[in-house]
Amino acid sequence: MIEWIFKMLEVIAIACVFLGMIFILKMTNAVVERLKKKNKEKTPMSKEAREGVTFNDIFMFMIAVPLVLLWVGFAGAVIYTGLNDDTGSVLGQIESYTTLIAILGGPALLIIKDALDVWKQEQAEKTAFYKVKAQSVIDYNASVLQQSQDIEVNEQTQDHKERGKK
């Protein structure tokens, strides 16, 4: 049964290495294409356009994502084999499995927590943006209403002055 888990871990590791190599090749290609475009066009670009793949992006795709997937996959495999194990070999070695899951889970949980913090920050920025946008719409509507009231008051004042002259 343990051999099956080790085979699964090997397959996952090989798949991660393969995906990592594809990712590196894609990034290298993107950098080369970017340099070609940079040489062709010398127009100033905005900060957002200049930002490309950062070290954090590389870290997340090369280390963080495979680590979290490995942790979840191994924990799921241990639970699955533990539930379907008639011989009791998984339960006999549960402490070693738990230790391995904990070793993988520590960094994986930190990565997940950081990803959720970034997501929360993005959501807070969106909420703040929509609050400002809603307040600007409210202010605009109030100014339009005030302007229409001022126009009506001016028209009534003008009519009153013209009637007073007659």
N, C-alpha and C positions, 0 to 999 in steps of 0.2 A: 504494500500500500504506500509506503514511503517512497519507493522508487517511482511510483506514478506521480507523486507530488514533485519530486525532483525533476522528472521529465517535463512536467508542466512549467516549472520555474525556468528550466533551460529553454523551453520553447518561447516563453515570455521574454526572457533575456535576449534571445536571438532576434525576436521580433522588434524589441526596443532598439537594439543595435542597428538593425536594418532600417527602421524608421528614422533613427538618429542620423544615419548616413544620408538618407534621402533628404532630410531636413537641412543638413549641412550643405549638400549639393545645391539645393534650392536657394539657400541663403547666399551661397557663393555666386550663383547665377544672377540673383537679384542685385548683388553688389556690383557685379560686372556690368549688367544692364544699366544700372544707375550711373556708373562712371561713364558709360558711353553716352547716355543722355545728357549728363552734366557737361561733357565736352562739346556736344552738339548745340545745346542751348545755354546761353550765358545770362538768361533773364533771372532777376532776383526772385526767390521763392519765399513763401511764407514759412514760418517756423514749423507749422504742422506738416507742410510738404517736405521739409528737410529731414524731419524725424523719420527714421526708418526702424529697422530692427535693432533693439537695444540689448545690452547684456542681460537684463532681466528677462526679456523675451526668450533669449537663448537658454538661460538657466531654467526657466519654467518648462520649456519643451524638451530639454535634454535630461534634466535631473528630476524636477519636481513631478511632472506628469507621470513618467514611468515609475517613480517611487510610490506614488499614491496608488497607481494601478496595480503594482506588484503587491502592495500591502492589502488592498481590498481583495485581490485575486487569491492570495495565499490564505487570508482569513476565511474567505468563502470556501476554499478547497478543504481547509481543516474542518470547518463546520459540516460540509457535505460528507466528507469521508467519516467524520465522527458519527454522524447520524446513520450512515449506511454500513458501518463497520460491525460485523457480527463477531469477529474474533476478539475485539477489545484492544487491539494494538494501538489505536489512536488514543484511547483513554489512558492507556499505560504510559504513553509518552506526552501527555497533555501539557506537562510543565515545560518541556523543551519547545513545544509548539507555541505555548503562551509567551515564552521568553522571546522567541523569534518574532512573533506578531508584535510584541511590545517594542522590540528594537526597531522594527520597520515602522511601527505606528507613531513613535515619538516625532520624528521629523515630518512624517506624512501629515500628522495632525497640525503641526505648526504651519505647514504649507497651506493646508486647507483653511486654517484660521486667517492667515494673511490674505488669501484669495477672497475670503468672505469680507474682510475688512476693506479691501480695495473696492469690492462690489458695493458695500454700504456707503463708502465715500462717494462713489459715482452716483448712487441713488440720492444721496443728500444734495449733491450738486444739481442734479436734475430737479429735485424738489425746490431748491432755492431759486433756480432759473424760472420755474413755472410760477413761483410766488411773485417774483419781480415782474414777470410778464403779465400776470393777472392784475397786479397793482397798477401797471402802466395802462392797461385797458380800462380799469376803473377810473384812473386819473383822466384819461382821454375822454371818456364818456362824461365825466363831471365837467370838464372844460368845454365840451361841445354844448352841454346843457346850459352852462353859465353863459356861453357866447350867445346862444339863441335867446336866452332871457334878456341879456343886455341889448340885443338887437331889437327885441320887442319893446323894451322900456324906452329905448331911443326913438323908435317909431311913434310910440304913444306920446312921448314928450314933444316930438316934432309936430304931431297932429294937434296937440293941445296948444302949442304956440301959434300954429297957423289959424286955428279957430279963434284964438284970443285976438289976433290981429284983425279979423273980419269984423 
